């Protein structure tokens, strides 16, 4: 017969929960029960893998110390791990005794949390110990309290020995209605390796740094792609510049709305100056999307055709607007 104890306190010397656990362990070992204790504060980096330790246990004891409110973070993490990773079929046969010692108000609520949690996990709850300790020395030296603790240990032993069947609980019905979590099968080697990784703060930190580095890399690639596209527009306008008149002078401000950039196409006496910037006195100011710009530079649409169809809006000198398709040979690709 084996009993596992999971202690969710902080291990403080003034915590009377430790006294209760020591007393219970002493009685159970006298009854030839194999008792193994797990201090969650010492195993805080391995809590995710600790449900595996319950597989061989006939019963477990969940022990917490209420210092200000609730069952504390370590025990909550352990119960979360049980919900996600524990063998639910095995838990149906597992007895659980809650032990809650409080230095403040709230021991009943903490005991109820442990009880409800275990029932939701389909486990069997045994009547446990719930006490408010105002003065540690008085509590730990009181023979009447010691007798109660011993009696609880003996009751737990008898329940396990006789495999006492509990009364039905609505919590068990509720747990069956809840969506089941996917069971993760791990070999002992994988469990051990996962435990090593989770407990290695340096490894976890390195993983976070690698993820951040990859995120920055992808952001850089996306940004680089956008910058290349912008430069490609300048290159396309330069390559397709084909003025029919040597001395033509005209200027365009092409506001690419989704890139939030304005491409300035400035032609002075037959010479092209193409750049991103602002030119409020441009002869033609047009608004278009990146998709519209792609269609024009790829020869799938003309500037004037896009304007006439309403795909782009423009204001200014409409004679200069019509000249756009004459000085740039994009449409010759059609």
C-alpha positions as CSV (number, residue, x, y, z in Angstrom):
1,X,0.0,0.0,0.0
2,X,1.3,3.4,-0.9
3,X,0.3,7.0,0.0
4,X,1.7,10.1,-1.6
5,X,1.6,13.4,0.2
6,X,1.7,16.7,-1.8
7,X,2.4,19.7,0.4
8,X,1.5,23.0,-1.1
9,X,2.8,25.3,1.6
10,X,6.1,27.3,1.7
11,X,7.9,25.0,4.2
12,X,8.0,27.6,6.9
13,X,9.0,26.3,10.4
14,X,5.9,27.9,11.9
15,X,3.6,26.1,9.5
16,X,1.6,23.6,11.6
17,X,0.7,21.7,8.4
18,X,4.1,20.1,8.5
19,X,3.5,18.9,12.1
20,X,0.2,17.3,11.0
21,X,1.9,15.6,8.0
22,X,4.8,14.3,10.1
23,X,2.3,12.8,12.6
24,X,0.2,11.2,9.8
25,X,3.4,9.8,8.2
26,X,4.5,8.3,11.5
27,X,1.1,6.5,12.0
28,X,0.9,5.2,8.4
29,X,4.5,3.9,8.4
30,X,3.7,2.0,11.7
31,X,0.9,0.4,9.7
32,X,3.4,-0.6,7.0
33,X,2.3,1.9,4.5
34,X,4.8,3.3,2.0
35,X,4.6,7.1,2.4
36,X,6.3,9.5,0.0
37,X,6.1,13.2,0.4
38,X,6.5,15.8,-2.4
39,X,7.1,19.4,-1.3
40,X,5.7,21.4,-4.2
41,X,7.8,24.5,-3.3
42,X,10.9,22.4,-3.9
43,X,9.4,20.9,-7.1
44,X,8.0,24.1,-8.5
45,X,9.8,23.7,-11.8
46,X,8.6,20.1,-12.2
47,X,4.9,20.5,-11.3
48,X,3.8,19.9,-14.9
49,X,5.2,16.4,-14.8
50,X,4.2,15.5,-11.2
51,X,0.8,13.8,-12.0
52,X,3.0,10.9,-13.2
53,X,4.0,10.3,-9.6
54,X,0.4,9.4,-8.7
55,X,0.2,6.3,-10.9
56,X,1.4,3.8,-8.2
57,X,-0.4,5.5,-5.2
58,X,-3.5,4.0,-3.6
59,X,-4.3,7.3,-1.9
60,X,-2.9,10.8,-1.8
61,X,-3.0,13.6,0.8
62,X,-3.2,17.2,-0.5
63,X,-2.0,19.5,2.3
64,X,-2.0,23.3,2.2
65,X,-1.5,26.2,4.7
66,X,-3.8,29.2,4.3
67,X,-1.7,32.2,5.0
68,X,-4.0,34.8,3.7
69,X,-6.5,33.4,1.2
70,X,-7.1,30.3,-0.8
71,X,-5.0,27.2,-1.4
72,X,-1.9,28.9,-2.8
73,X,-0.2,28.9,-6.2
74,X,1.8,25.7,-6.0
75,X,-1.2,23.6,-5.2
76,X,-3.3,25.3,-7.8
77,X,-0.6,24.6,-10.4
78,X,-0.5,20.9,-9.3
79,X,-4.3,20.6,-9.7
80,X,-4.2,22.2,-13.1
81,X,-1.5,19.7,-14.1
82,X,-3.7,16.8,-12.8
83,X,-6.6,18.1,-15.0
84,X,-4.4,18.3,-18.1
85,X,-2.1,15.3,-17.8
86,X,-3.2,12.9,-15.1
87,X,-4.5,9.4,-15.9
88,X,-8.2,10.0,-15.2
89,X,-9.0,6.3,-15.1
90,X,-6.4,5.8,-12.5
91,X,-7.8,8.7,-10.5
92,X,-11.3,7.1,-10.3
93,X,-9.7,4.6,-7.9
94,X,-7.6,7.1,-5.9
95,X,-8.6,8.3,-2.4
96,X,-7.7,11.9,-1.5
97,X,-7.6,13.3,2.0
98,X,-7.4,17.1,2.2
99,X,-5.5,18.7,5.1
100,X,-5.9,22.4,5.5
101,X,-4.3,24.4,8.4
102,X,-5.0,28.1,8.5
103,X,-3.4,31.0,10.3
104,X,-6.2,33.3,9.2
105,X,-9.8,33.1,8.0
106,X,-10.6,30.7,5.2
107,X,-9.7,27.1,6.0
108,X,-13.2,25.8,5.2
109,X,-13.2,27.5,1.8
110,X,-9.7,26.0,1.0
111,X,-10.9,22.5,2.0
112,X,-13.9,22.9,-0.2
113,X,-11.7,23.9,-3.1
114,X,-9.6,20.8,-2.7
115,X,-12.6,18.6,-2.3
116,X,-14.5,20.0,-5.4
117,X,-11.4,19.9,-7.5
118,X,-10.7,16.2,-6.7
119,X,-14.3,15.3,-7.3
120,X,-14.3,17.1,-10.7
121,X,-11.2,14.9,-11.5
122,X,-13.4,11.8,-10.7
123,X,-11.4,11.0,-7.6
124,X,-12.6,9.7,-4.2
125,X,-12.6,12.2,-1.4
126,X,-11.9,11.1,2.2
127,X,-12.9,13.2,5.3
128,X,-9.8,15.1,6.1
129,X,-8.4,17.6,8.6
130,X,-9.4,21.3,8.7
131,X,-8.2,23.5,11.5
132,X,-7.5,27.1,12.4
133,X,-4.2,27.5,14.4
134,X,-3.9,30.6,16.5
135,X,-1.0,29.5,18.6
136,X,1.4,27.0,17.1
137,X,2.9,25.6,20.3
138,X,-0.4,25.0,21.9
139,X,-1.7,23.2,18.9
140,X,1.3,21.0,18.4
141,X,1.6,20.0,22.1
142,X,-2.1,19.3,22.7
143,X,-2.6,15.5,23.1
144,X,-6.2,15.7,22.0
145,X,-5.3,17.1,18.7
146,X,-2.6,14.5,18.3
147,X,-5.2,11.8,18.9
148,X,-7.5,13.2,16.2
149,X,-4.7,13.2,13.7
150,X,-3.7,9.6,14.5
151,X,-7.4,8.6,14.2
152,X,-7.6,10.3,10.7
153,X,-4.5,8.4,9.6
154,X,-6.0,5.1,10.7
155,X,-9.3,5.9,9.0
156,X,-7.5,6.5,5.7
157,X,-5.7,3.2,6.1
158,X,-9.0,1.3,6.7
159,X,-10.7,2.9,3.7
160,X,-7.8,1.9,1.4
161,X,-7.6,-1.5,2.9
162,X,-11.3,-2.2,2.5
163,X,-11.7,-0.2,-0.8
164,X,-14.7,1.6,0.8
165,X,-17.1,2.8,-1.9
166,X,-18.2,6.4,-1.5
167,X,-21.7,7.8,-2.0
168,X,-22.4,9.2,-5.5
169,X,-21.7,12.9,-6.1
170,X,-23.1,15.3,-8.6
171,X,-19.6,16.6,-9.1
172,X,-18.7,13.3,-10.8
173,X,-21.6,13.7,-13.2
174,X,-20.5,17.2,-13.9
175,X,-17.0,16.1,-14.6
176,X,-18.2,13.6,-17.2
177,X,-20.1,16.4,-19.0
178,X,-17.0,18.5,-19.3
179,X,-14.9,18.2,-22.5
180,X,-12.1,15.8,-22.0
181,X,-8.5,17.0,-22.6
182,X,-6.3,15.1,-25.0
183,X,-4.2,12.6,-23.2
184,X,-0.5,13.0,-23.7
185,X,1.4,9.7,-23.6
186,X,4.9,10.1,-22.4
187,X,7.5,7.4,-21.9
188,X,9.5,7.5,-18.6
189,X,12.5,8.9,-20.6
190,X,10.3,11.6,-22.2
191,X,8.9,12.6,-18.8
192,X,12.3,12.8,-17.3
193,X,13.6,14.9,-20.2
194,X,10.6,17.2,-20.0
195,X,11.2,17.6,-16.3
196,X,14.8,18.6,-17.0
197,X,13.8,21.1,-19.6
198,X,11.1,22.7,-17.6
199,X,13.3,23.0,-14.5
200,X,16.2,24.5,-16.5
201,X,15.7,28.3,-16.3
202,X,18.6,28.9,-18.6
203,X,17.0,26.6,-21.3
204,X,13.6,28.2,-20.9
205,X,15.2,31.7,-21.2
206,X,17.1,30.6,-24.3
207,X,13.9,29.3,-25.9
208,X,12.2,32.7,-25.3
209,X,15.2,34.5,-26.7
210,X,15.2,32.3,-29.8
211,X,11.4,32.8,-30.3
212,X,11.9,36.6,-30.0
213,X,14.8,36.5,-32.5
214,X,12.7,34.6,-35.0
215,X,9.9,37.0,-34.6
216,X,12.2,39.9,-35.2
217,X,13.7,38.1,-38.2
218,X,10.3,37.6,-39.8
219,X,9.4,41.2,-39.1
220,X,12.6,42.2,-40.8
221,X,11.9,40.0,-43.8
222,X,8.4,41.5,-44.2
223,X,9.7,45.0,-43.8
224,X,12.5,44.2,-46.2
225,X,10.0,42.9,-48.7
226,X,8.0,46.1,-48.5
227,X,11.1,48.2,-48.9
228,X,12.1,46.2,-52.0
229,X,8.7,46.7,-53.5
230,X,8.9,50.4,-53.0
231,X,12.4,50.5,-54.6
232,X,11.0,48.3,-57.4
233,X,8.5,51.0,-58.3
234,X,11.3,53.6,-58.7
235,X,13.2,51.1,-60.8
236,X,10.2,50.4,-63.0
237,X,9.4,54.0,-63.6
238,X,13.1,54.7,-64.5
239,X,13.3,51.8,-66.9
240,X,10.0,52.6,-68.6
241,X,10.5,56.3,-68.9
242,X,10.1,57.1,-72.6
243,X,9.4,60.8,-73.2
244,X,8.2,61.6,-76.7
245,X,9.2,65.3,-76.3
246,X,12.8,66.0,-75.2
247,X,11.8,69.1,-73.2
248,X,8.7,67.9,-71.4
249,X,8.1,69.1,-67.9
250,X,5.4,67.6,-65.7
251,X,5.1,66.3,-62.1
252,X,3.0,63.7,-60.4
253,X,2.4,62.9,-56.7
254,X,1.2,59.3,-56.4
255,X,-0.2,58.7,-52.9
256,X,-0.2,54.9,-52.3
257,X,-2.7,54.8,-49.5
258,X,-2.1,51.3,-48.0
259,X,1.7,51.9,-47.9
260,X,1.2,55.4,-46.5
261,X,3.9,56.6,-48.9
262,X,3.8,59.2,-51.8
263,X,5.8,58.4,-54.9
264,X,7.0,61.6,-56.6
265,X,7.5,61.4,-60.3
266,X,9.1,64.7,-61.4
267,X,10.0,65.3,-65.0
268,X,12.0,68.4,-65.8
269,X,12.9,69.1,-69.4
270,X,12.8,65.4,-70.3
271,X,14.8,64.3,-67.2
272,X,13.2,62.0,-64.6
273,X,13.6,62.3,-60.9
274,X,11.6,59.6,-59.0
275,X,11.6,59.4,-55.2
276,X,9.4,59.1,-52.1
277,X,8.5,62.3,-50.4
278,X,6.1,65.2,-50.6
279,X,5.3,67.7,-53.5
280,X,2.1,69.6,-52.8
281,X,2.6,71.7,-56.0
282,X,2.6,68.6,-58.2
283,X,0.5,69.1,-61.4
284,X,-1.3,65.8,-60.8
285,X,-2.0,64.4,-57.3
286,X,-3.5,60.9,-57.4
287,X,-4.6,58.4,-54.7
288,X,-4.3,54.7,-55.4
289,X,-3.7,51.4,-53.7
290,X,-0.7,49.2,-53.9
291,X,-2.7,46.8,-56.0
292,X,-3.6,49.6,-58.5
293,X,0.1,50.6,-58.7
294,X,1.1,47.0,-59.4
295,X,-1.5,46.8,-62.2
296,X,0.0,49.9,-63.8
297,X,3.7,49.1,-63.6
298,X,3.0,45.5,-64.7
299,X,1.1,46.8,-67.8
300,X,-2.3,45.3,-66.8
301,X,-3.9,48.7,-66.7
302,X,-3.2,52.2,-67.9
303,X,-3.1,55.2,-65.6
304,X,-5.9,57.0,-67.5
305,X,-8.0,53.8,-67.7
306,X,-7.7,53.3,-64.0
307,X,-8.8,56.9,-63.4
308,X,-11.8,56.6,-65.8
309,X,-12.9,53.4,-64.1
310,X,-12.7,55.0,-60.7
311,X,-10.0,52.7,-59.4
312,X,-7.8,55.8,-58.7
313,X,-8.8,59.4,-57.9
314,X,-6.8,62.3,-59.2
315,X,-6.9,66.1,-59.2
316,X,-4.9,68.8,-61.0
317,X,-4.0,69.3,-64.7
318,X,-5.9,66.7,-66.7
319,X,-3.8,67.3,-69.7
320,X,-0.8,66.2,-67.6
321,X,-2.8,63.2,-66.4
322,X,-3.3,62.1,-70.0
323,X,0.4,62.5,-70.7
324,X,1.3,59.9,-68.0
325,X,0.7,56.9,-70.3
326,X,2.6,58.7,-73.1
327,X,5.9,59.2,-71.1
328,X,5.9,55.8,-69.5
329,X,5.6,52.6,-71.6
330,X,4.0,50.3,-69.0
331,X,0.9,49.8,-71.2
332,X,3.0,48.5,-74.1
333,X,3.2,45.2,-72.2
334,X,-0.5,44.6,-72.7
